[in-house]
Amino acid sequence: MKKLKAIILGITLFMFFISGIYAYVGYSGSDVLDKHYMIDGRWSESVCGGCHYNADLNPLANDAEQSYHVQTDTDKWNPRDNFHLSEQGKEAWVKEFGPQHPGGGPLKEYGVDLDCMVCHDQTGEYNFDERAEMIRNGNFEKANEAAWEEAKHELRQEPHYVGSYMLDILTPLPIVTEIHDPINGPPQRNSCEEHCHSDQVVKTGVNWADEDYSECDVHAEESCMECHETIEHQIGSSTMPAAQEVGAEVQSCQSSGCHEGISHGGTVDAHLEFLDCKSCHVTEMPGGESSGGAPLKEFTWKNGTRGDTIREANFKPTFEWTTNQSLQSTDKLPHVADKDDENAELSTYNVVTGVWWDAGTNEEVAANPNNSTKVGDPISPSHVRQADSNGDGNVTQKEMRSFSSDGEGPDYPNAVLRHVDLYYPINHNIASSDVGLSEPLECDDCHGVSRTNALHNIHFNQSRDCTTCHDKKPAMDWAALGYDEDPAKTDPPTNFSDINISVTVPGERPDEVEQDPAF
């Protein structure tokens, strides 16, 4: 170990002589230096500040601090959490949601600075659980430090750490990345999946934190950043305006470097005008408990505490129409578009029914509480619990409308109980012919409803529960999508089970033909 440290020290001294060539040049597009500048911004002084002392000299120094991951809207209400900032306060918000937050932004006033190692740790030693426990207990200022408390002494003896700390402080030299990146590099997939976005299990069933996830998603081994292109610390997103403002997008299947040019034949390719690729390649999602929880089928706040009904078994996503506008809407509940909307296309969703009380002050919500996409004026769970005047644990509309918090008349005379279908987009668990809980859809999976006139009549002219004939809900419900008949219906009916979908890859080598030797 001493010999290795001596060698590293010698390299350090040598770098002093040549450092002037590169000193303070900053990142200007060099791919070699790209990773070294993966965390331009205001970082935790205890972790990164010792090396990146000249961060403020960089014109993009505030990128990380200004990113939408950090500048979270604490006042945005969602029905599943039903958190009321005005009543519960920001400190309660920090305790509840801070563990999944990188720090800074709304957490900064409580002493939780932005910690770049939440995303950029490469050692696997960052203790997310300890940091989360500190935040939940209100030990805000010690949270980031606690994440490294056990590991820092051991790591600081590692040659990579020693070399990284000594060389980083000189200049952004290309050789620094060779020592720097094993300690601090681009964000790791497990950080995104297991520690920050684990709630996606509840919303959509994606089980990316499970050991067997590679069996469920053909892209399981890919880095998140491969698809979520990042610019100025704004991680590519189809729903966040801040990301779109700087051009940070999510790669599409047809993007260059992905599956550009791949064809399934003219007929199937024509579907891409109104159908995204994952509609046929996300065919089943896992139900039951997983590392991050279990996918929801329904939740209710009817009596002031949340009760969940989970999907116990594997389930098929629901097809619905979507547009960029419906995805990006920030002032509405998770909803879908109409098939006649401009640029509408079919996509996959997990539909979760949410139940909660609303004051009924919004005319649209009061008139149509179960189908309105308006957020409305949700009633806080504490008031719902207090409205249970007879203490039987069952809050009725009469009790809710007569509740008075100050004894001077009812607070919510127009209260309504909402039962709303919430649509959460499913974008993962991409299946191929070899990977996935079930194979990609074939023509018959969607258009089998019109294989015969009898089947067509059953699906379109008779009111019937799908489970009468099917063990699981079929992939496509054309009537629910607004159609009077299968758009592919022919006369006479076509047997779509006889049609095979081919795959053509540009530049693919032709199949080798085996021949008997000439002699």
C-alpha angles and dihedrals in degrees: 000000000000091000091050092050089050091053091050091049089052091052089049093055091047090053091058089068095054100031094095090074091063104022113142094341090137126202111309103164101299110147089207092059095037098098092045089062096046094118108042104164145067107319138183107288091215094055111027107006093080091067103026095053091141096053093118089061088069114090089221093052094125097048096106094043091050097045118117090243089064102032093060120175101240092185095059109113124211125186098230095059094029090198115169109202095189091058105030098038135226095277089060088049091053091050093049102040103018095089089067092044124091091223131249120076110063090359094056096080088058093053099260102128123195107280111199091194089073085077105017106047111123099179100073088227098106106118104221092170093056092048090049092050091052092051094047090051093049096250088131102156093052096045100093093043091049090059089067100031097104098035104041098077093051095041093051088063092055113105091228092055093046092048093045093052094048099042099040091062091061110058140312093273119167091238090060091070091062090063099027102054100061086063104031120014143130117329115284124231095235091056091057096042107037103033109026110022101032088121088075087080089064095045101041110004095243103157100197094143093059122101092236095050090112087067092056104044128044089208095051094119096047122103115248088234091062089074102020099064111201129214124179090349091302103128113220112266137165092210107040115086091200090063094046092050090066094037097255103153140169113251114246123222089254095051119124110272093025122067098322113161097010110142134199092189131281098286096050094040089056088063089068089078089074105010128064119222096248090060088077096029099051099065106149137013128206119256129199130047120331135167093285099039132270132301114260126237095176141352129191136198092180095125099033100268125077119256119189132206109196132200101255095187135041111283140198119240119246119245115229140155120266140178132186088255094056091049095047097045108124099179098055139066117263100285144154136239133245122260090239093055115113112267092005115163135178118258140163128268144172106227113213121184112222125196124196142138122261128192091232094227093130109080094216093049092045092050097043110014097165100047104032115107091206117116089222121179109312117202115235117250091238091060091046090055091048090051091065092099097174094043095231093132092244115104113204129197090249091055093046094049093048096045115122121186093193102028092246102108135311118311095206110028091159098043117154131188110232125210105188131175106226118202117215113186117235113215104158139060091069110190129212130180088275104032131050142058088276134004124267115279121272127207092266093056091067105024101037088099089079098041089111134012089245093057090046091054092048094052099041109023103037126064103229138153110246091227089064088079104010131062088209131023110271119251095249130039103185094180091055089050091058102264128133090204141003105286088224094053113135135187111258093030118255121232098226092186088077092061118092123200113227129204123218119186119196112247093008115158113250118248112274114244116218114219133183113254115265092234 
